[in-house]
């Protein structure tokens, strides 16, 4: 990260100087980097800087998906993330269960795009995990329940409002696997019932009465944990947008639990999520919609699962997440949408 950008970071957070700059990670396909910047004489000891600077040529996707569609989707995702932090993230109160990093500055210039964010490690969320204890799973489901309740909309309150046109600056339909943004993967997907039903699955999810913001990439790697795993914050909002909350829940459970655990405990974990969603609705004064919301989203869980399974079947048909449990969920979804 060059001196000009570091000077901007100092100016944005009222720091005297930069003490250190540590690479946290590079962005997918070489589109930039995330850096932890240590500060001198500043209100906070450090910040996280996400610098998006697209390569002049394709860096080489690990699975070969280097297309203009892929590039445009990535660039749009970074625009969405800036809009999220600039215009939406402050609705996630730091004291609420859906904790996100505070946005300290946003900038775009000829070098790319810059986000200056609160360093979650410095405020107690330094834990990163690939597999979770029951406590960690519960904390993440609680985060999702609170997030979904915070942004929940009942479409019967505004029947003329198009579910795909509500979320200013964000994806009209969230998730990185959304059908409309993945035509290449659909085209190479093996012919069959799921491919034929892809449009119908997308339509059923988008036509749901209850819509909210979905994180869109709610895998365990995008959650930051306290030492006990009881408190959690989320990062990486490139694919936040409108949708049914079941898409987040299905994707999250599949990201951190084995097939055996899912076979044994998926229903119980879904019940845990719904109980925390109910509690969040009570806190936010929306308890009157609980019964129809619970009924609708319970019916849509397998359909949300099938939506992601469809993406994987085109993107990487040998993926480890394409298990017997996942196939059973797809079969359940296909039966539901033809009823």
C-alpha positions in Angstrom: 0.0 0.0 0.0 1.6 3.3 -1.1 2.4 6.3 1.0 -0.4 8.4 -0.5 -3.1 5.9 0.6 -1.5 5.6 4.1 -1.6 9.4 4.4 -5.3 9.3 3.6 -5.9 6.7 6.2 -4.1 8.9 8.8 -6.2 11.9 7.8 -9.4 9.9 7.9 -8.9 8.7 11.4 -7.0 11.7 12.8 -3.8 9.8 13.4 -0.4 11.4 13.6 1.4 8.7 11.7 1.3 5.0 10.6 3.2 2.7 12.8 2.8 -0.5 10.8 1.1 -2.1 7.8 0.4 -5.8 7.9 -1.1 -7.7 5.0 -4.1 -9.6 6.2 -5.0 -11.2 2.8 -5.2 -10.5 -0.9 -8.6 -10.2 -2.5 -10.0 -13.0 -4.7 -8.3 -13.2 -8.1 -5.8 -10.4 -7.4 -8.3 -7.6 -7.1 -6.6 -5.9 -4.2 -5.6 -6.4 -0.6 -6.7 -6.1 3.0 -4.2 -4.5 5.4 -4.1 -3.9 9.1 -2.7 -0.5 9.7 -1.2 0.4 13.1 -1.6 4.0 14.1 0.3 6.6 16.2 -1.6 9.1 18.4 -5.0 8.1 17.0 -8.4 7.4 18.6 -8.0 3.7 17.8 -4.7 1.7 17.8 -5.3 0.2 14.4 -7.7 0.0 11.5 -8.5 -2.4 8.6 -8.0 -1.0 5.1 -9.6 -2.8 2.2 -8.0 -1.5 -1.0 -9.7 -2.6 -4.3 -7.4 -2.3 -7.3 -8.4 -4.5 -10.2 -5.6 -6.2 -12.2 -5.0 -4.9 -15.7 -5.6 -8.5 -17.0 -7.2 -11.6 -15.6 -5.2 -13.0 -12.7 -6.3 -16.6 -13.3 -9.4 -17.9 -11.5 -8.5 -21.2 -9.7 -11.5 -22.9 -11.5 -11.1 -21.1 -14.8 -14.0 -18.7 -14.5 -12.2 -15.7 -16.0 -14.9 -13.9 -18.1 -16.2 -10.4 -18.6 -19.3 -11.4 -16.7 -17.1 -12.5 -13.8 -15.1 -9.3 -13.8 -18.3 -7.1 -13.9 -19.8 -9.1 -11.1 -16.7 -8.6 -8.9 -16.6 -4.9 -9.6 -20.2 -4.5 -8.9 -19.7 -6.4 -5.6 -17.1 -3.8 -4.4 -19.5 -1.0 -5.3 -22.2 -2.7 -3.3 -19.9 -3.2 -0.3 -19.1 0.6 -0.3 -22.8 1.4 -0.4 -23.4 -1.0 2.4 -20.9 0.6 4.7 -21.7 4.1 3.7 -25.5 4.0 3.7 -26.7 0.9 5.6 -24.3 -0.5 8.1 -25.1 2.0 10.9 -28.5 0.3 11.3 -26.5 -2.6 12.9 -26.0 -1.1 16.3 -22.7 -2.0 17.9 -24.6 -3.3 20.9 -26.9 -5.5 18.9 -26.3 -9.2 18.1 -25.6 -8.4 14.4 -22.3 -6.6 15.0 -20.4 -5.3 12.0 -17.2 -3.2 11.8 -17.8 0.5 11.9 -17.0 2.3 8.7 -14.5 5.1 9.3 -14.0 6.3 5.7 -14.8 5.5 2.1 -12.8 6.7 -0.9 -12.6 6.2 -4.7 -9.9 7.6 -6.9 -7.7 6.6 -9.9 -5.9 3.9 -7.7 -9.2 2.1 -7.0 -11.5 2.0 -4.0 -10.7 2.3 -0.3 -12.6 1.3 2.8 -11.3 2.2 6.2 -12.9 0.0 8.8 -12.9 -0.7 12.5 -10.4 -3.4 13.4 -12.5 -6.1 15.0 -9.5 -7.8 16.5 -8.8 -4.8 18.6 -12.3 -4.8 20.1 -12.6 -8.4 21.1 -13.4 -10.4 17.9 -10.0 -11.9 17.1 -11.2 -15.5 16.7 -11.3 -17.1 13.3 -12.6 -20.7 12.8 -13.2 -23.3 10.0 -15.3 -25.6 12.2 -17.4 -24.5 15.1 -18.5 -25.7 18.5 -22.2 -25.7 19.3 -21.6 -22.3 21.0 -20.2 -20.8 17.8 -22.9 -22.2 15.6 -25.5 -20.7 18.0 -23.8 -17.3 17.9 -23.7 -17.2 14.1 -27.3 -18.2 13.8 -28.2 -15.5 16.4 -26.3 -13.0 14.3 -28.2 -14.0 11.2 -31.5 -13.9 13.1 -30.8 -10.4 14.4 -29.6 -9.2 11.0 -32.7 -10.5 9.2 -35.0 -9.1 11.8 -33.3 -5.7 11.5 -34.0 -5.3 7.8 -37.2 -7.4 7.5 -40.0 -6.1 5.2 -43.5 -7.4 4.9 -44.4 -7.0 1.2 -48.1 -6.9 1.9 -47.4 -3.5 3.5 -46.3 -2.1 0.2 -47.8 -4.3 -2.5 -46.6 -2.1 -5.4 -43.0 -2.3 -4.3 -40.9 -4.7 -6.4 -38.8 -7.0 -4.3 -36.0 -6.6 -6.8 -35.9 -2.8 -6.6 -36.0 -2.0 -2.9 -32.4 -1.9 -1.6 -30.8 1.2 -2.9 -27.1 0.7 -3.8 -27.1 -3.0 -2.8 -27.8 -6.0 -4.9 -31.5 -6.2 -5.8 -31.2 -9.9 -5.0 -28.4 -10.8 -2.7 -26.0 -13.8 -2.6 -23.0 -14.4 -4.8 -24.7 -17.4 -6.5 -27.8 -15.5 -7.6 -29.1 -17.0 -10.8 -29.2 -13.8 -12.9 -25.5 -13.2 -12.2 -24.4 -16.8 -13.0 -25.4 -17.6 -16.6 -22.1 -19.3 -17.4 -22.4 -21.7 -14.5 -26.0 -22.5 -15.4 -25.1 -23.1 -19.1 -22.5 -25.8 -18.2 -24.6 -27.5 -15.6 -25.7 -31.0 -16.3 -29.2 -31.2 -17.7 -31.8 -32.5 -15.3 -34.7 -31.6 -13.0 -32.7 -29.0 -11.0 -31.5 -27.1 -14.0 -34.9 -27.0 -15.5 -36.3 -25.8 -12.2 -33.6 -23.1 -11.6 -35.8 -20.2 -12.7 -38.8 -21.4 -10.8 -36.6 -21.8 -7.6 -35.3 -18.2 -8.0 -38.9 -16.9 -8.6 -40.3 -18.6 -5.5 -37.6 -17.1 -3.3 -38.0 -13.7 -4.8 -41.8 -13.8 -4.5 -41.8 -14.5 -0.8 -44.0 -12.2 1.2 -41.2 -11.6 3.8 -38.0 -10.2 2.4 -35.0 -8.9 4.2 -31.3 -8.1 3.5 -29.3 -11.3 3.2 -25.5 -11.2 3.9 -25.0 -13.1 0.8 -21.8 -14.9 1.8 -22.5 -16.0 5.3 -19.8 -18.7 5.5 -18.0 -19.4 8.8 -14.8 -17.7 7.4 -16.7 -14.4 7.3 -17.5 -14.4 11.0 -15.1 -13.0 13.7 -15.5 -14.5 17.2 -14.8 -13.5 20.7 -12.6 -15.8 22.7 -15.6 -17.7 24.1 -17.3 -17.9 20.7 -20.4 -16.5 22.3 -20.1 -13.1 20.6 -19.6 -12.7 16.9 -19.3 -10.0 14.2 -19.5 -10.4 10.4 -17.4 -9.0 7.6 -17.4 -9.1 3.8 -20.5 -7.5 2.5 -19.9 -7.7 -1.2 -23.0 -9.7 -1.9 -25.5 -8.1 0.5 -28.9 -7.6 -1.0 -32.6 -8.4 -0.9 -33.9 -11.9 -0.4 -35.3 -14.6 1.8 -33.3 -15.2 5.0 -33.3 -18.9 4.4 -30.6 -18.5 1.7 -28.2 -17.3 4.4 -29.1 -19.9 6.9 -28.8 -22.8 4.5 -25.5 -21.6 3.2 -24.1 -21.0 6.6 -25.0 -24.4 8.0 -23.5 -26.1 4.9 -20.3 -24.0 5.4 -19.4 -25.3 8.8 -21.1 -28.7 9.5 -20.4 -32.1 8.2 -22.9 -34.2 6.3 -23.3 -36.4 9.4 -24.0 -33.5 11.7 -26.5 -32.0 9.2 -28.3 -35.3 9.0 -28.6 -35.5 12.7 -29.1 -31.9 13.8 -30.3 -29.7 10.9 -33.9 -29.5 12.1 -32.9 -28.6 15.6 -30.5 -25.9 14.4 -33.2 -24.4 12.2 -35.5 -24.4 15.2 -32.7 -22.5 17.1 -32.5 -19.9 14.4 -36.3 -19.4 14.3 -36.5 -19.0 18.1 -33.8 -16.3 18.0 -35.5 -14.7 15.0 -38.7 -14.6 17.1 -36.9 -13.0 20.0 -35.3 -10.4 17.6 -38.8 -9.5 16.2 -40.1 -9.0 19.7 -37.2 -6.6 20.5 -37.8 -4.7 17.3 -41.6 -4.4 17.7 -42.4 -6.8 14.8 -43.8 -9.7 16.7 -47.2 -9.5 15.0 -45.8 -11.0 11.8 -44.1 -14.0 13.5 -46.6 -16.7 12.7 -46.9 -16.1 8.9 -43.1 -15.4 8.7 -42.2 -18.7 10.5 -44.6 -20.7 8.3 -43.3 -19.1 5.0 -39.6 -19.3 5.7 -39.8 -22.9 7.1 -41.3 -23.9 3.8 -38.6 -22.1 1.9 -35.5 -23.6 3.7 -35.1 -26.5 1.3 -35.7 -24.2 -1.7 -33.0 -21.8 -0.5 -30.7 -24.8 -0.1 -31.5 -26.0 -3.6 -30.7 -22.6 -5.0 -27.0 -22.9 -3.8 -26.8 -26.5 -4.8 -27.7 -25.4 -8.3 -24.8 -23.0 -8.4 -22.3 -25.6 -7.2 -23.5 -28.1 -9.8 -22.4 -25.7 -12.5 -19.4 -24.1 -10.8 -17.7 -27.2 -9.5 -19.8 -30.4 -9.9 -17.2 -32.4 -7.8 -17.5 -30.0 -4.8 -17.4 -31.7 -1.4 -20.6 -29.9 -0.4 -22.6 -31.8 -3.0 -23.5 -34.5 -0.5 -26.3 -37.0 -0.2 -27.9 -34.7 2.4 -27.7 -31.8 0.0 -29.3 -33.9 -2.8 -32.1 -34.9 -0.4 -32.8 -31.2 0.3 -32.9 -30.6 -3.5 -35.4 -33.4 -4.0 -37.6 -31.9 -1.2 -37.4 -28.5 -2.8 -38.4 -29.9 -6.3 -41.4 -31.6 -4.8 -42.5 -28.4 -3.0 -42.3 -26.2 -6.1 -44.5 -28.5 -8.2 -47.2 -28.9 -5.7 
